[in-house]
């Protein structure tokens, strides 16, 4: 099904006043179909992440292990892109870039990348096409980043925030739903256009 048709389905949901929020972290994971009933629209438009990728260097290793355990206990399938051992001289791109590629390919539904501040991980993640990652330190940004900007990854600072807050941010991110509203789709389309332009300058 063409991407525009999937968005038309979202508009159909709103026009039928279905009391639900919609989430398309990765629209290409939706199955092809020609016509959807209301119940099918509900099931197709809402995408619940199940496979979560995590990655961290030494600055985020302890927090990664903590979050991984909680995600497992909550029922998520967690794919660990490393580092699997604490190593003081490792480099965050070696772990967060494979995570980003997996998100772009649809091999995981979304991701959590961690380094000391979260900044480097965020910079690296966003170099991969179709990845929309953001450094978050508050629940408002973790939620609104998905609702408005369709984030598919969050970046955290292992040396900046505590474990409890990090878990709240991850839960908020995973529970948020992309609104699918026209103004947000319009803005994302402009970002995608830039991303697809190999010589924007």
N, C-alpha and C positions, 0 to 999 in steps of 0.2 A: 504494500500500500504506500503511495507517495506520502511524503512528510506533510504536505499541505492538507491532505485528506485526513490525516490523523488529527491535525489541529481543528479541522472542520468538525470532527467527532466531538472534540472538547466543547466547541461552541454549541453543538447540538445538546450536549448535556446541560449546559447553562440555560439554554432556551427552554428546556423541559423542567427547569427549576428543580433539578436534583440536588438535594441538600448534602453535598459532598464537596471535598476539595480534590483537585486532580494533581497527579504527579507524573511527569515524564522525565525521569533522570536520564534515561536513554531511550528515546522513541523508537529506535531501530530494533529494540528487543520485542516490540509489539508484533503479534502475528498478523499476516496478511489476511484481509477479508474485504469483500465488496460492500456489504451492508451490515450494519450492526443494529440490533434491537436495543432498547433502553438498558436492559439488564446486561447485554453484551458490552454496551458502551461503558457501563460502570466497571465491569471487570477488566476491560482492555485499557481504560484510561488511567486507572490507579495502578501504579507500579510500586510494589513493596520491596525494598531492598532485602535480599537474603544473604548474598555472598559479599562479604566485606573484606576488602584488602587493607592491610596495615603495613607500614614500613617506617623504619627509624634508624638513625645513626646512634652513636654513643650518647649524644645529648638527649635523645628521646627514648633510649632503649628501655629504661625502667618503666616509663609511662606506657610505652607500647605493650609491654608484658602485662601490666595491670589492666589495660583496656581490653586486650585480647582475651584475658581470662573472663572478664565481665561479659563481653560479647558472646563468648561460648556459652556461658551460663544462661544468657538471655535467649539463646536458641539460634543465633546467627552462625552461619558457616564462615569461618575466618581463614583467609589466605594470608600467610605471613611472607612478605617479600624481603625480610631481613632488616637489619642484621640479626641473625639467630643467636649470636654471641656478643657479649659486651666487649668491644674493642675500641680503645681510646683513639686510635689514629685512623678510623674508618671515615669514609666520605659519603655524605647524604645522597648525592646523585646516584650512587651505585644501587640504592635501594628504592628511592622514591620515583625515579624515572621508570624502572620496570613496573612499578605499581601504576603509574600514569598510563603507560602503554596498555596494560591490562584493562584499565577502565575504558580507554578509547576503543579497544577491541571488543568490549562487552564480556570479557572473561570474568570480571567481577562487577558488581552493581554500582559500587561507589567505594571511596577509600578514605583512610585516615593516615596522614603523613606527619611525622614528628621529627624535629631536630631540636637543637638547644633553644632557639628563639621561635622557630616555626617559619622564619622569613626565608631562609635558604631553600627549605623544602617547598615553599609556596612558589618561589621563583622557578625552580626546576620543574615542578609539576605543570605549570602553565606554559612551558615550552612545547608540550605535547599537544598536538591538534585534538580538538574535541574534549579536552579536559578543562573544567572550570573549577579551579581550586581557590580557596581563600583562607588566609590566616584569621582565626577567630579566637576571641578572648571573652566573649559575652554571648548569652543565649539569644539576644535579639538578632545579632548578626548571623548566628548559626541557623536560626529559623528563617529570617528574611532573605538570606542568601539563596536558600532553596526556593522560597515562595516567589521571589522576583527574578532571580538570576539563574535559577536552575543549576545550582552547584552540584557537582558530583564528587567533590572531595573537599575535606577540611584539613587544614594544617594547624598543628599545635606546637607550642613551645614547651618542651620538657623541663626547661629551667625557668619558666616564666609563670606557669599556672600549676596549681595543686591537683592532685589526683581526683578529688571529688568534683571540682569544677570541670575538669577535663571530661569526666564521665557524663556530667550534665550536658556539656556542649555536644558530645557525640550522640547522646540520646535525642537531643533537640534536633540535630541535623538529620538523623535517621527517620524521625517521626514527621518532619516537615514535608509539605506537599507543594509542588510547583503549581502556581495559580493558573497558568495557561492564559492569562489575560492578554488582550491584544497588544497593549503598550509594552508589556514585557517581552512578548514574542518579537515585536518590531525591533526593540533594542538589541535583543540577542541576535537577530538576523544581521544587524549591522556589524556586530562583533564577529560573527561567522564570516561575513563578507570580507572583512579585514584579514581574518585568519586564512582564508582561501587565496588571498592575493599574495603572490610570491614576491612582488616588488611594490609594496605600498608607498614607498617614498619617491 
